Amino acid sequence: MAITQLGGNITAYTISVPGDPWDEALEASATAQRLGISHQVLELTPEEPPEIGEMITAYGEPFACASALGMLRVSQAVSSEATVLLTGDGVMTFSWAIRNIGNLWLAEKVASRLPPVAARVWLAGREWLPRRGLWKRAASFLDYAAGGLGAVACAHDGLPTYEQYGILGARLVGEQVAQRDIPWSQESARHVLSEFLEHDRRTRFVGEYMTKVDGATMHYALEARSPFLDQQLWEFASSLPTDLRLHGGRLKSVLRELASRKVDQQVARGRKRGFSIPVQRWLAGRWRRAFEELLRDSILESEGWIRSEPALDWLQRSARAGWAPNQLWYLFVLESWLRSEHNLGRT
């Protein structure tokens, strides 16, 4: 939900994905009513063509953050009403709302009690544990407790997934990204939560969250303001002890308490949601044909970055499952951006 104020009137804007499990328009409308503020619902649907040209133009790079589609729609709507938009940037770090924070907190506690020999034994034999379902989650947790930030950085699917499916072209085979070279150590594991928060601020926070808002608002000549990034508020939140910020092991425990006092218990107890656009479902459904056409005449393939046939096979399997992984969405955006650059004569 984004907020604007014009004179004495406050208006909240919510992106709605009708019929999708991620849609939160009804809850947002009810909350706005309780707060006594105006509310506008802006719909995004898979029936719309997969036109991401605006996103490419706004960001000037292959920016594959799916929620940027929602941020652009909000910015477009607000631009006709106001010049300043209030956003929730910073709330993830301010309130420890990142989903794996709880696991890192527990991993840090385990690491402080884990004998060094046990950590070495685990790291030596970790490949024997299956990486599927609950076993995968258990193995990742033990990696964090024995290897620290290096293990966290390697837990995310990325380049190795493309390699696993045989998608990497000749120019990328054998390449590696720097963050996967972060050393694993038990010393890091004993401070994995604080190290991760600092790493996240230097990477995803400025490279994705802030970029998403800045690109969308500037594209529509808006000024974005982020109350949670106020220096004094940030410093105060950072000074709160871990056990308070994760009181009872709950994410957003401080904000939940404030919501229970200022809004109501239903909002305070609600499950965590993100500013999510379900491109994974759309890419496996109504958008699939458009992506297939791109892959069959792929500039990425002609320039040696990817192999299209394995990507097409993966897309077809995803269509049967009704869900395409983020890696395919990234390829869709990258291919679309590269075509735009070629059309403009920049490459």
ABEGO torsion letter per residue (X at the ends): XBBBBBEABBBBBBBBBBGBAABAAAAAAAAAAAAGBBBBBBBBBAABBBBAAAAAAAAGBBBABAAAAAAAAAAAAAAAABABBBBABGAAAAAGABAAAAAAAAAAAAAAABBAAAAAAAAAAAAABBBBEAAAAAAAAAAAAAAEAAAAAAABBBAAAAAAAGABBAAABGBBBAAAABBBBAAAAAAAAAAAAAAAAABAAAAAAAAAAAAAAAAAGBBBBBAAABAAAAAAAAABBAAAAABGGBBGAAAAAAAAAABBAAAAABBBBBBBBBAAAAAABAAAAAAAAAAABBAAAAAGABBAAAAAAAAAAAAAAGBBBAAAAAAAAAAAAAAAAAAAGAX
